[in-house]
Protein backbone atom coordinates (compact mmCIF):
# COMPACT_ATOMS: atom_id res chain seq x y z
CA UNK A 1 0.00 0.00 0.00
CA UNK A 2 1.96 2.95 -1.32
CA UNK A 3 0.03 5.59 0.63
CA UNK A 4 0.46 3.79 3.94
CA UNK A 5 4.17 3.50 3.25
CA UNK A 6 4.47 7.24 2.69
CA UNK A 7 2.38 8.01 5.80
CA UNK A 8 4.39 5.60 7.94
CA UNK A 9 7.70 7.07 6.79
CA UNK A 10 6.56 10.60 7.59
CA UNK A 11 5.29 9.46 10.98
CA UNK A 12 8.58 7.64 11.64
CA UNK A 13 10.50 10.86 11.13
CA UNK A 14 9.19 11.74 14.61
CA UNK A 15 11.66 9.90 16.82
CA UNK A 16 14.46 10.85 14.48
CA UNK A 17 13.54 15.42 15.18
CA UNK A 18 13.86 27.46 20.47
CA UNK A 19 11.56 27.33 17.42
CA UNK A 20 7.95 26.49 18.16
CA UNK A 21 5.49 24.84 15.83
CA UNK A 22 4.77 26.99 12.80
CA UNK A 23 1.62 28.90 13.72
CA UNK A 24 0.18 27.93 10.36
CA UNK A 25 0.21 24.23 11.23
CA UNK A 26 -2.26 24.69 14.08
CA UNK A 27 -4.84 25.61 11.43
CA UNK A 28 -4.62 22.09 10.07
CA UNK A 29 -5.37 20.24 13.31
CA UNK A 30 -8.51 18.11 13.05
CA UNK A 31 -11.37 20.19 14.55
CA UNK A 32 -12.46 17.30 16.79
CA UNK A 33 -8.97 16.14 17.70
CA UNK A 34 -8.54 14.10 20.87
CA UNK A 35 -5.06 12.90 19.94
CA UNK A 36 -2.28 15.26 18.93
CA UNK A 37 1.43 14.68 18.23
CA UNK A 38 4.00 17.33 17.43
CA UNK A 39 7.56 16.81 16.19
CA UNK A 40 10.28 19.39 15.68
CA UNK A 41 12.14 17.28 13.12
CA UNK A 42 14.61 20.05 12.32
CA UNK A 43 15.70 20.53 15.94
CA UNK A 44 15.99 16.80 16.61
CA UNK A 45 17.89 16.17 13.40
CA UNK A 46 20.46 18.88 14.27
CA UNK A 47 20.69 18.08 17.99
CA UNK A 48 23.79 16.70 19.69
CA UNK A 49 21.72 13.77 20.95
CA UNK A 50 20.90 12.76 17.40
CA UNK A 51 24.52 13.27 16.39
CA UNK A 52 25.75 11.06 19.25
CA UNK A 53 23.20 8.34 18.54
CA UNK A 54 22.94 8.64 14.76
CA UNK A 55 24.31 5.12 14.19
CA UNK A 56 21.54 3.69 16.36
CA UNK A 57 18.87 5.67 14.51
CA UNK A 58 20.29 4.85 11.10
CA UNK A 59 20.40 1.14 11.90
CA UNK A 60 16.67 1.03 12.55
CA UNK A 61 14.83 -0.70 9.69
CA UNK A 62 12.30 1.46 7.88
CA UNK A 63 8.72 0.14 7.83
CA UNK A 64 7.88 -1.92 4.76
CA UNK A 65 11.31 -1.18 3.28
CA UNK A 66 10.31 2.36 2.33
CA UNK A 67 13.27 4.45 1.09
CA UNK A 68 13.94 7.87 2.57
CA UNK A 69 14.50 9.30 -0.89
CA UNK A 70 12.58 9.38 -4.11
CA UNK A 71 14.27 10.10 -7.44
CA UNK A 72 15.60 13.66 -7.34
CA UNK A 73 14.07 14.32 -3.92
CA UNK A 74 15.19 13.84 -0.31
CA UNK A 75 11.87 14.26 1.47
CA UNK A 76 13.30 13.53 4.92
CA UNK A 77 15.59 16.55 4.77
CA UNK A 78 12.81 18.75 3.43
CA UNK A 79 10.67 18.29 6.55
CA UNK A 80 10.96 20.77 9.43
CA UNK A 81 7.92 20.04 11.59
CA UNK A 82 5.09 17.51 11.74
CA UNK A 83 1.72 17.64 13.52
CA UNK A 84 -0.52 14.56 13.57
CA UNK A 85 -4.11 14.78 14.82
CA UNK A 86 -7.09 12.47 15.13
CA UNK A 87 -10.51 12.50 16.82
CA UNK A 88 -10.33 8.73 17.35
CA UNK A 89 -12.91 6.32 16.04
CA UNK A 90 -16.59 6.72 16.74
CA UNK A 91 -18.25 4.66 19.44
CA UNK A 92 -20.75 3.31 16.93
CA UNK A 93 -18.16 1.47 14.85
CA UNK A 94 -15.30 0.03 16.93
CA UNK A 95 -13.77 -1.61 13.84
CA UNK A 96 -13.30 1.58 11.84
CA UNK A 97 -9.93 3.17 11.18
CA UNK A 98 -9.74 6.42 13.17
CA UNK A 99 -9.55 9.55 11.01
CA UNK A 100 -6.01 10.85 10.64
CA UNK A 101 -4.65 14.21 9.57
CA UNK A 102 -0.94 14.96 9.14
CA UNK A 103 0.27 18.52 8.59
CA UNK A 104 3.90 18.93 7.58
CA UNK A 105 5.90 22.12 7.25
CA UNK A 106 9.18 22.31 5.41
CA UNK A 107 10.84 23.36 2.20
CA UNK A 108 9.12 21.52 -0.63
CA UNK A 109 9.15 21.64 -4.39
CA UNK A 110 5.44 21.38 -5.25
CA UNK A 111 6.12 20.25 -8.82
CA UNK A 112 8.26 17.31 -7.69
CA UNK A 113 5.72 16.34 -5.04
CA UNK A 114 2.89 16.35 -7.57
CA UNK A 115 4.96 14.26 -9.98
CA UNK A 116 5.70 11.78 -7.19
CA UNK A 117 2.02 11.34 -6.37
CA UNK A 118 1.02 10.98 -10.02
CA UNK A 119 3.75 8.40 -10.65
CA UNK A 120 2.43 6.48 -7.65
CA UNK A 121 -0.93 6.20 -9.44
CA UNK A 122 -2.78 9.04 -7.75
CA UNK A 123 -5.73 10.75 -9.42
CA UNK A 124 -6.43 14.45 -9.01
CA UNK A 125 -9.60 15.59 -7.26
CA UNK A 126 -10.51 19.26 -6.80
CA UNK A 127 -12.29 20.33 -3.61
CA UNK A 128 -12.94 24.03 -2.94
CA UNK A 129 -10.34 24.90 -5.58
CA UNK A 130 -7.73 22.77 -3.76
CA UNK A 131 -6.27 19.72 -5.54
CA UNK A 132 -6.23 16.45 -3.61
CA UNK A 133 -4.15 13.55 -4.91
CA UNK A 134 -5.95 10.25 -4.25
CA UNK A 135 -4.35 6.85 -4.75
CA UNK A 136 -6.55 4.32 -6.48
CA UNK A 137 -5.82 0.95 -4.87
CA UNK A 138 -8.66 -0.23 -2.64
CA UNK A 139 -6.61 -0.36 0.54
CA UNK A 140 -5.45 3.27 0.19
CA UNK A 141 -8.25 5.01 -1.70
CA UNK A 142 -9.50 6.81 1.42
CA UNK A 143 -6.23 8.73 1.74
CA UNK A 144 -5.26 11.91 -0.03
CA UNK A 145 -2.32 14.30 -0.31
CA UNK A 146 -2.54 18.08 -0.60
CA UNK A 147 0.39 20.27 -1.63
CA UNK A 148 -1.03 23.33 0.11
CA UNK A 149 1.97 25.49 -0.79
CA UNK A 150 5.76 25.23 -0.92
CA UNK A 151 5.89 25.16 2.91
CA UNK A 152 2.91 22.93 3.76
CA UNK A 153 1.99 19.35 2.87
CA UNK A 154 -1.19 17.68 4.14
CA UNK A 155 -1.90 13.94 4.32
CA UNK A 156 -5.06 12.36 5.63
CA UNK A 157 -8.27 10.52 4.98
CA UNK A 158 -10.49 12.30 2.48
CA UNK A 159 -13.18 13.39 4.97
CA UNK A 160 -10.62 14.96 7.29
CA UNK A 161 -9.00 16.77 4.38
CA UNK A 162 -12.38 18.08 3.17
CA UNK A 163 -13.16 19.38 6.66
CA UNK A 164 -9.88 21.19 7.23
CA UNK A 165 -9.71 22.61 3.69
CA UNK A 166 -13.22 24.03 4.02
CA UNK A 167 -12.44 25.60 7.39
CA UNK A 168 -9.18 27.13 6.18
CA UNK A 169 -10.67 28.41 2.92
CA UNK A 170 -13.55 30.04 4.80
CA UNK A 171 -11.24 31.52 7.41
CA UNK A 172 -13.02 29.52 10.13
CA UNK A 173 -9.97 27.65 11.35
CA UNK A 174 -9.88 28.33 15.10
CA UNK A 175 -7.90 25.42 16.56
CA UNK A 176 -9.66 22.97 18.91
CA UNK A 177 -9.14 23.17 22.67
CA UNK A 178 -6.48 20.44 22.69
CA UNK A 179 -4.16 22.89 20.91
CA UNK A 180 -4.00 25.12 24.01
CA UNK A 181 -2.41 22.30 25.95
CA UNK A 182 -0.23 21.44 22.96
CA UNK A 183 1.18 24.97 22.78
CA UNK A 184 2.54 24.61 26.31
CA UNK A 185 4.09 21.24 25.46
CA UNK A 186 5.57 22.69 22.29
CA UNK A 187 7.54 25.29 24.25
CA UNK A 188 9.32 22.69 26.38
CA UNK A 189 9.63 19.61 24.16
CA UNK A 190 10.80 18.69 20.69
CA UNK A 191 8.56 15.63 20.47
CA UNK A 192 5.28 15.59 22.35
CA UNK A 193 2.04 13.64 22.35
CA UNK A 194 -1.35 14.24 23.99
CA UNK A 195 -4.22 11.78 24.18
CA UNK A 196 -7.49 12.93 25.76
CA UNK A 197 -9.37 9.67 25.26
CA UNK A 198 -8.82 6.00 26.17
CA UNK A 199 -6.18 4.50 23.86
CA UNK A 200 -8.73 1.99 22.58
CA UNK A 201 -10.32 4.86 20.63
CA UNK A 202 -7.12 5.01 18.58
CA UNK A 203 -6.53 1.26 18.24
CA UNK A 204 -6.39 0.08 14.64
CA UNK A 205 -3.99 -1.39 12.12
CA UNK A 206 -2.23 1.97 12.05
CA UNK A 207 -1.99 2.26 15.84
CA UNK A 208 -2.07 -1.36 16.95
CA UNK A 209 -0.05 -0.73 20.13
CA UNK A 210 -2.74 1.58 21.48
CA UNK A 211 -4.98 -1.36 22.25
CA UNK A 212 -2.51 -2.59 24.88
CA UNK A 213 -3.15 0.28 27.29
CA UNK A 214 -6.57 -0.70 28.59
CA UNK A 215 -6.04 0.89 32.02
CA UNK A 216 -5.62 4.41 30.66
CA UNK A 217 -8.00 7.30 30.19
CA UNK A 218 -5.29 9.17 28.31
CA UNK A 219 -1.70 10.32 28.56
CA UNK A 220 0.71 13.16 27.90
CA UNK A 221 4.37 12.72 26.94
CA UNK A 222 7.27 14.94 25.94
CA UNK A 223 10.88 14.44 24.83
CA UNK A 224 13.44 17.25 24.68
CA UNK A 225 16.96 17.06 23.21
CA UNK A 226 18.21 20.54 24.06
CA UNK A 227 20.73 20.06 26.89
CA UNK A 228 20.98 16.30 26.86
CA UNK A 229 17.90 14.08 26.92
CA UNK A 230 14.74 14.73 28.94
CA UNK A 231 11.67 12.50 28.91
CA UNK A 232 8.46 13.22 30.82
CA UNK A 233 5.37 11.02 30.69
CA UNK A 234 2.09 11.36 32.54
CA UNK A 235 -0.28 8.40 32.38
CA UNK A 236 -3.86 9.09 33.43
CA UNK A 237 -5.20 5.76 34.72
CA UNK A 238 -8.85 4.77 35.04
CA UNK A 239 -8.54 4.70 38.85
CA UNK A 240 -6.09 5.25 41.68
CA UNK A 241 -5.76 1.48 42.13
CA UNK A 242 -4.98 1.07 38.43
CA UNK A 243 -2.34 3.79 38.71
CA UNK A 244 -0.62 1.97 41.58
CA UNK A 245 -0.69 -1.30 39.62
CA UNK A 246 0.83 0.43 36.60
CA UNK A 247 3.57 1.97 38.69
CA UNK A 248 4.42 -1.42 40.19
CA UNK A 249 4.64 -3.00 36.73
CA UNK A 250 6.76 -0.17 35.36
CA UNK A 251 9.10 -0.34 38.36
CA UNK A 252 9.51 -4.08 37.81
CA UNK A 253 10.29 -3.60 34.11
CA UNK A 254 12.85 -0.89 34.86
CA UNK A 255 14.65 -3.10 37.38
CA UNK A 256 14.69 -6.08 35.01
CA UNK A 257 16.05 -3.92 32.19
CA UNK A 258 18.73 -2.48 34.48
CA UNK A 259 19.92 -5.97 35.50
CA UNK A 260 20.16 -7.37 31.98
CA UNK A 261 23.86 -6.48 31.68
CA UNK A 262 24.63 -9.44 29.42
CA UNK A 263 22.23 -8.51 26.61
CA UNK A 264 21.68 -4.80 27.22
CA UNK A 265 24.50 -3.23 29.26
CA UNK A 266 23.41 0.17 27.97
CA UNK A 267 20.42 0.07 30.33
CA UNK A 268 22.49 -0.52 33.47
CA UNK A 269 21.40 1.94 36.15
CA UNK A 270 18.23 2.84 34.26
CA UNK A 271 16.12 2.31 37.37
CA UNK A 272 18.24 4.85 39.25
CA UNK A 273 17.96 7.49 36.54
CA UNK A 274 14.21 7.16 36.08
CA UNK A 275 11.77 8.60 38.60
CA UNK A 276 8.30 7.13 39.07
CA UNK A 277 5.62 8.68 41.24
CA UNK A 278 1.86 8.30 41.67
CA UNK A 279 -0.51 11.15 42.33
CA UNK A 280 -4.13 10.04 42.66
CA UNK A 281 -4.87 8.34 39.33
CA UNK A 282 -1.81 9.73 37.51
CA UNK A 283 1.52 7.98 37.05
CA UNK A 284 4.45 10.34 36.44
CA UNK A 285 7.64 9.13 34.76
CA UNK A 286 10.71 11.34 34.39
CA UNK A 287 14.11 10.53 32.90
CA UNK A 288 17.12 12.82 32.52
CA UNK A 289 20.56 12.45 30.94
CA UNK A 290 23.04 15.28 30.51
CA UNK A 291 25.20 15.60 27.41
CA UNK A 292 28.06 13.52 28.85
CA UNK A 293 25.67 10.77 29.90
CA UNK A 294 24.09 10.72 26.44
CA UNK A 295 27.57 10.29 24.93
CA UNK A 296 28.31 7.38 27.29
CA UNK A 297 24.95 5.79 26.54
CA UNK A 298 25.57 6.07 22.79
CA UNK A 299 29.02 4.49 23.13
CA UNK A 300 27.70 1.65 25.26
CA UNK A 301 24.83 1.02 22.83
CA UNK A 302 27.26 0.95 19.91
CA UNK A 303 29.56 -1.49 21.71
CA UNK A 304 26.62 -3.70 22.74
CA UNK A 305 25.29 -3.68 19.19
CA UNK A 306 28.71 -4.64 17.80
CA UNK A 307 29.00 -7.46 20.35
CA UNK A 308 25.56 -8.82 19.44
CA UNK A 309 26.47 -8.76 15.75
CA UNK A 310 29.76 -10.57 16.47
CA UNK A 311 28.02 -13.19 18.59
CA UNK A 312 25.37 -13.71 15.92
CA UNK A 313 28.03 -14.02 13.23
CA UNK A 314 30.01 -16.53 15.29
CA UNK A 315 26.88 -18.56 16.02
CA UNK A 316 25.98 -18.61 12.34
CA UNK A 317 29.52 -19.67 11.38
CA UNK A 318 29.48 -22.42 14.00
CA UNK A 319 26.13 -23.70 12.76
CA UNK A 320 27.35 -23.62 9.16
CA UNK A 321 30.51 -25.56 10.10
CA UNK A 322 28.45 -28.14 11.97
CA UNK A 323 26.09 -28.60 9.05
CA UNK A 324 29.03 -28.87 6.61
CA UNK A 325 30.60 -31.82 8.46
CA UNK A 326 29.88 -35.23 6.87
CA UNK A 327 27.51 -37.45 8.73
CA UNK A 328 29.25 -40.28 10.62
CA UNK A 329 29.07 -43.67 8.97
CA UNK A 330 26.63 -46.02 10.68
CA UNK A 331 28.31 -48.82 12.65
CA UNK A 332 28.82 -52.11 10.87
CA UNK A 333 26.01 -54.53 11.63
CA UNK A 334 26.68 -58.26 11.82
CA UNK A 335 25.08 -61.45 12.97
CA UNK A 336 27.39 -63.18 15.43
CA UNK A 337 27.26 -67.00 15.67
CA UNK A 338 29.18 -68.53 18.53
CA UNK A 339 29.88 -72.15 19.48
CA UNK A 340 30.90 -73.31 16.01
CA UNK A 341 33.79 -75.76 15.58
CA UNK A 342 35.74 -73.14 13.70
CA UNK A 343 35.07 -70.51 16.31
CA UNK A 344 32.81 -67.50 16.32
CA UNK A 345 31.59 -66.42 12.93
CA UNK A 346 30.26 -62.98 11.91
CA UNK A 347 27.92 -62.62 8.96
CA UNK A 348 27.36 -59.07 7.58
CA UNK A 349 23.79 -57.96 8.05
CA UNK A 350 22.03 -55.36 5.89
CA UNK A 351 18.73 -54.27 7.44
CA UNK A 352 15.81 -53.46 5.18
CA UNK A 353 15.50 -49.71 4.47
C-alpha positions as CSV (number, residue, x, y, z in Angstrom):
1,X,0.0,0.0,0.0
2,X,2.0,3.0,-1.3
3,X,0.0,5.6,0.6
4,X,0.5,3.8,3.9
5,X,4.2,3.5,3.3
6,X,4.5,7.2,2.7
7,X,2.4,8.0,5.8
8,X,4.4,5.6,7.9
9,X,7.7,7.1,6.8
10,X,6.6,10.6,7.6
11,X,5.3,9.5,11.0
12,X,8.6,7.6,11.6
13,X,10.5,10.9,11.1
14,X,9.2,11.7,14.6
15,X,11.7,9.9,16.8
16,X,14.5,10.9,14.5
17,X,13.5,15.4,15.2
18,X,13.9,27.5,20.5
19,X,11.6,27.3,17.4
20,X,7.9,26.5,18.2
21,X,5.5,24.8,15.8
22,X,4.8,27.0,12.8
23,X,1.6,28.9,13.7
24,X,0.2,27.9,10.4
25,X,0.2,24.2,11.2
26,X,-2.3,24.7,14.1
27,X,-4.8,25.6,11.4
28,X,-4.6,22.1,10.1
29,X,-5.4,20.2,13.3
30,X,-8.5,18.1,13.0
31,X,-11.4,20.2,14.5
32,X,-12.5,17.3,16.8
33,X,-9.0,16.1,17.7
34,X,-8.5,14.1,20.9
35,X,-5.1,12.9,19.9
36,X,-2.3,15.3,18.9
37,X,1.4,14.7,18.2
38,X,4.0,17.3,17.4
39,X,7.6,16.8,16.2
40,X,10.3,19.4,15.7
41,X,12.1,17.3,13.1
42,X,14.6,20.0,12.3
43,X,15.7,20.5,15.9
44,X,16.0,16.8,16.6
45,X,17.9,16.2,13.4
46,X,20.5,18.9,14.3
47,X,20.7,18.1,18.0
48,X,23.8,16.7,19.7
49,X,21.7,13.8,21.0
50,X,20.9,12.8,17.4
51,X,24.5,13.3,16.4
52,X,25.7,11.1,19.3
53,X,23.2,8.3,18.5
54,X,22.9,8.6,14.8
55,X,24.3,5.1,14.2
56,X,21.5,3.7,16.4
57,X,18.9,5.7,14.5
58,X,20.3,4.8,11.1
59,X,20.4,1.1,11.9
60,X,16.7,1.0,12.6
61,X,14.8,-0.7,9.7
62,X,12.3,1.5,7.9
63,X,8.7,0.1,7.8
64,X,7.9,-1.9,4.8
65,X,11.3,-1.2,3.3
66,X,10.3,2.4,2.3
67,X,13.3,4.4,1.1
68,X,13.9,7.9,2.6
69,X,14.5,9.3,-0.9
70,X,12.6,9.4,-4.1
71,X,14.3,10.1,-7.4
72,X,15.6,13.7,-7.3
73,X,14.1,14.3,-3.9
74,X,15.2,13.8,-0.3
75,X,11.9,14.3,1.5
76,X,13.3,13.5,4.9
77,X,15.6,16.6,4.8
78,X,12.8,18.7,3.4
79,X,10.7,18.3,6.6
80,X,11.0,20.8,9.4
81,X,7.9,20.0,11.6
82,X,5.1,17.5,11.7
83,X,1.7,17.6,13.5
84,X,-0.5,14.6,13.6
85,X,-4.1,14.8,14.8
86,X,-7.1,12.5,15.1
87,X,-10.5,12.5,16.8
88,X,-10.3,8.7,17.4
89,X,-12.9,6.3,16.0
90,X,-16.6,6.7,16.7
91,X,-18.2,4.7,19.4
92,X,-20.7,3.3,16.9
93,X,-18.2,1.5,14.8
94,X,-15.3,0.0,16.9
95,X,-13.8,-1.6,13.8
96,X,-13.3,1.6,11.8
97,X,-9.9,3.2,11.2
98,X,-9.7,6.4,13.2
99,X,-9.5,9.5,11.0
100,X,-6.0,10.8,10.6
101,X,-4.7,14.2,9.6
102,X,-0.9,15.0,9.1
103,X,0.3,18.5,8.6
104,X,3.9,18.9,7.6
105,X,5.9,22.1,7.3
106,X,9.2,22.3,5.4
107,X,10.8,23.4,2.2
108,X,9.1,21.5,-0.6
109,X,9.2,21.6,-4.4
110,X,5.4,21.4,-5.2
111,X,6.1,20.3,-8.8
112,X,8.3,17.3,-7.7
113,X,5.7,16.3,-5.0
114,X,2.9,16.3,-7.6
115,X,5.0,14.3,-10.0
116,X,5.7,11.8,-7.2
117,X,2.0,11.3,-6.4
118,X,1.0,11.0,-10.0
119,X,3.8,8.4,-10.6
120,X,2.4,6.5,-7.6
121,X,-0.9,6.2,-9.4
122,X,-2.8,9.0,-7.7
123,X,-5.7,10.7,-9.4
124,X,-6.4,14.5,-9.0
125,X,-9.6,15.6,-7.3
126,X,-10.5,19.3,-6.8
127,X,-12.3,20.3,-3.6
128,X,-12.9,24.0,-2.9
129,X,-10.3,24.9,-5.6
130,X,-7.7,22.8,-3.8
131,X,-6.3,19.7,-5.5
132,X,-6.2,16.5,-3.6
133,X,-4.1,13.6,-4.9
134,X,-6.0,10.3,-4.2
135,X,-4.3,6.8,-4.8
136,X,-6.5,4.3,-6.5
137,X,-5.8,1.0,-4.9
138,X,-8.7,-0.2,-2.6
139,X,-6.6,-0.4,0.5
140,X,-5.5,3.3,0.2
141,X,-8.2,5.0,-1.7
142,X,-9.5,6.8,1.4
143,X,-6.2,8.7,1.7
144,X,-5.3,11.9,0.0
145,X,-2.3,14.3,-0.3
146,X,-2.5,18.1,-0.6
147,X,0.4,20.3,-1.6
148,X,-1.0,23.3,0.1
149,X,2.0,25.5,-0.8
150,X,5.8,25.2,-0.9
151,X,5.9,25.2,2.9
152,X,2.9,22.9,3.8
153,X,2.0,19.4,2.9
154,X,-1.2,17.7,4.1
155,X,-1.9,13.9,4.3
156,X,-5.1,12.4,5.6
157,X,-8.3,10.5,5.0
158,X,-10.5,12.3,2.5
159,X,-13.2,13.4,5.0
160,X,-10.6,15.0,7.3
161,X,-9.0,16.8,4.4
162,X,-12.4,18.1,3.2
163,X,-13.2,19.4,6.7
164,X,-9.9,21.2,7.2
165,X,-9.7,22.6,3.7
166,X,-13.2,24.0,4.0
167,X,-12.4,25.6,7.4
168,X,-9.2,27.1,6.2
169,X,-10.7,28.4,2.9
170,X,-13.6,30.0,4.8
171,X,-11.2,31.5,7.4
172,X,-13.0,29.5,10.1
173,X,-10.0,27.6,11.4
174,X,-9.9,28.3,15.1
175,X,-7.9,25.4,16.6
176,X,-9.7,23.0,18.9
177,X,-9.1,23.2,22.7
178,X,-6.5,20.4,22.7
179,X,-4.2,22.9,20.9
180,X,-4.0,25.1,24.0
181,X,-2.4,22.3,26.0
182,X,-0.2,21.4,23.0
183,X,1.2,25.0,22.8
184,X,2.5,24.6,26.3
185,X,4.1,21.2,25.5
186,X,5.6,22.7,22.3
187,X,7.5,25.3,24.3
188,X,9.3,22.7,26.4
189,X,9.6,19.6,24.2
190,X,10.8,18.7,20.7
191,X,8.6,15.6,20.5
192,X,5.3,15.6,22.4
193,X,2.0,13.6,22.4
194,X,-1.3,14.2,24.0
195,X,-4.2,11.8,24.2
196,X,-7.5,12.9,25.8
197,X,-9.4,9.7,25.3
198,X,-8.8,6.0,26.2
199,X,-6.2,4.5,23.9
200,X,-8.7,2.0,22.6
201,X,-10.3,4.9,20.6
202,X,-7.1,5.0,18.6
203,X,-6.5,1.3,18.2
204,X,-6.4,0.1,14.6
205,X,-4.0,-1.4,12.1
206,X,-2.2,2.0,12.0
207,X,-2.0,2.3,15.8
208,X,-2.1,-1.4,17.0
209,X,-0.1,-0.7,20.1
210,X,-2.7,1.6,21.5
211,X,-5.0,-1.4,22.3
212,X,-2.5,-2.6,24.9
213,X,-3.2,0.3,27.3
214,X,-6.6,-0.7,28.6
215,X,-6.0,0.9,32.0
216,X,-5.6,4.4,30.7
217,X,-8.0,7.3,30.2
218,X,-5.3,9.2,28.3
219,X,-1.7,10.3,28.6
220,X,0.7,13.2,27.9
221,X,4.4,12.7,26.9
222,X,7.3,14.9,25.9
223,X,10.9,14.4,24.8
224,X,13.4,17.3,24.7
225,X,17.0,17.1,23.2
226,X,18.2,20.5,24.1
227,X,20.7,20.1,26.9
228,X,21.0,16.3,26.9
229,X,17.9,14.1,26.9
230,X,14.7,14.7,28.9
231,X,11.7,12.5,28.9
232,X,8.5,13.2,30.8
233,X,5.4,11.0,30.7
234,X,2.1,11.4,32.5
235,X,-0.3,8.4,32.4
236,X,-3.9,9.1,33.4
237,X,-5.2,5.8,34.7
238,X,-8.9,4.8,35.0
239,X,-8.5,4.7,38.8
240,X,-6.1,5.2,41.7
241,X,-5.8,1.5,42.1
242,X,-5.0,1.1,38.4
243,X,-2.3,3.8,38.7
244,X,-0.6,2.0,41.6
245,X,-0.7,-1.3,39.6
246,X,0.8,0.4,36.6
247,X,3.6,2.0,38.7
248,X,4.4,-1.4,40.2
249,X,4.6,-3.0,36.7
250,X,6.8,-0.2,35.4
251,X,9.1,-0.3,38.4
252,X,9.5,-4.1,37.8
253,X,10.3,-3.6,34.1
254,X,12.9,-0.9,34.9
255,X,14.6,-3.1,37.4
256,X,14.7,-6.1,35.0
257,X,16.1,-3.9,32.2
258,X,18.7,-2.5,34.5
259,X,19.9,-6.0,35.5
260,X,20.2,-7.4,32.0
261,X,23.9,-6.5,31.7
262,X,24.6,-9.4,29.4
263,X,22.2,-8.5,26.6
264,X,21.7,-4.8,27.2
265,X,24.5,-3.2,29.3
266,X,23.4,0.2,28.0
267,X,20.4,0.1,30.3
268,X,22.5,-0.5,33.5
269,X,21.4,1.9,36.1
270,X,18.2,2.8,34.3
271,X,16.1,2.3,37.4
272,X,18.2,4.8,39.3
273,X,18.0,7.5,36.5
274,X,14.2,7.2,36.1
275,X,11.8,8.6,38.6
276,X,8.3,7.1,39.1
277,X,5.6,8.7,41.2
278,X,1.9,8.3,41.7
279,X,-0.5,11.1,42.3
280,X,-4.1,10.0,42.7
281,X,-4.9,8.3,39.3
282,X,-1.8,9.7,37.5
283,X,1.5,8.0,37.1
284,X,4.5,10.3,36.4
285,X,7.6,9.1,34.8
286,X,10.7,11.3,34.4
287,X,14.1,10.5,32.9
288,X,17.1,12.8,32.5
289,X,20.6,12.5,30.9
290,X,23.0,15.3,30.5
291,X,25.2,15.6,27.4
292,X,28.1,13.5,28.9
293,X,25.7,10.8,29.9
294,X,24.1,10.7,26.4
295,X,27.6,10.3,24.9
296,X,28.3,7.4,27.3
297,X,25.0,5.8,26.5
298,X,25.6,6.1,22.8
299,X,29.0,4.5,23.1
300,X,27.7,1.6,25.3
301,X,24.8,1.0,22.8
302,X,27.3,0.9,19.9
303,X,29.6,-1.5,21.7
304,X,26.6,-3.7,22.7
305,X,25.3,-3.7,19.2
306,X,28.7,-4.6,17.8
307,X,29.0,-7.5,20.4
308,X,25.6,-8.8,19.4
309,X,26.5,-8.8,15.8
310,X,29.8,-10.6,16.5
311,X,28.0,-13.2,18.6
312,X,25.4,-13.7,15.9
313,X,28.0,-14.0,13.2
314,X,30.0,-16.5,15.3
315,X,26.9,-18.6,16.0
316,X,26.0,-18.6,12.3
317,X,29.5,-19.7,11.4
318,X,29.5,-22.4,14.0
319,X,26.1,-23.7,12.8
320,X,27.4,-23.6,9.2
321,X,30.5,-25.6,10.1
322,X,28.5,-28.1,12.0
323,X,26.1,-28.6,9.0
324,X,29.0,-28.9,6.6
325,X,30.6,-31.8,8.5
326,X,29.9,-35.2,6.9
327,X,27.5,-37.5,8.7
328,X,29.3,-40.3,10.6
329,X,29.1,-43.7,9.0
330,X,26.6,-46.0,10.7
331,X,28.3,-48.8,12.6
332,X,28.8,-52.1,10.9
333,X,26.0,-54.5,11.6
334,X,26.7,-58.3,11.8
335,X,25.1,-61.5,13.0
336,X,27.4,-63.2,15.4
337,X,27.3,-67.0,15.7
338,X,29.2,-68.5,18.5
339,X,29.9,-72.1,19.5
340,X,30.9,-73.3,16.0
341,X,33.8,-75.8,15.6
342,X,35.7,-73.1,13.7
343,X,35.1,-70.5,16.3
344,X,32.8,-67.5,16.3
345,X,31.6,-66.4,12.9
346,X,30.3,-63.0,11.9
347,X,27.9,-62.6,9.0
348,X,27.4,-59.1,7.6
349,X,23.8,-58.0,8.0
350,X,22.0,-55.4,5.9
351,X,18.7,-54.3,7.4
352,X,15.8,-53.5,5.2
353,X,15.5,-49.7,4.5
